[in-house]
Amino acid sequence: MKRISLLVLLLVLVTPCRSTAQPPDAGTGDREQILQLERDWTQSFVTMDVAANERIVADDFLGTEPDGKRIKKADLIAEVKTGDALLSNRLNEDDVTIRFYGQTAVVNGSESWKRKPDGKTGRFIWTDIFVKRTGKWQVVASQDLEVLDKK
């Protein structure tokens, strides 16, 4: 009897500790939607596409840029409107990991870029947090780390 009670107690204690992340093959449609949003967002800094940023970035977005500066959606949109476009920016799709936690997705990845003015190249390594609201995925938080190429 003690052995059964101990087993039941262990099961009760361990069950809440299990991860709530969905298995890698869950949410294939959601996974593809988020990957496409990441592609579009990456490309938007080459084309300076304000509309793409308006669609992808949630109104309550809060991001952290590589220099540590915190930015809101309005700051990001202003940057896209007035900043310098990148010559190229490529999402490294083989480096993207998407984990789902209900209506939230944590996306880790990187992109490779080249600046227009000086031709300098580098990479961003980032974490993006997406939330699905009223059937639509949007990024609510992002943190970027800039890795310059050694030349």
Secondary structure, DSSP 8 states (H G I E B T S, - for coil): -HHHHHHHHHHHHHGGGS-----TTS-HHHHHHHHHHHHHHHHHHHHT-HHHHHHHEEEEEEEE-TTS-EEEHHHHHHHHHHS--EEEEEE-GGG-EEEEETTEEEEEEEEEEEETTT--EEEEEEEEEEEEETTEEEEEEEEEEEEE---
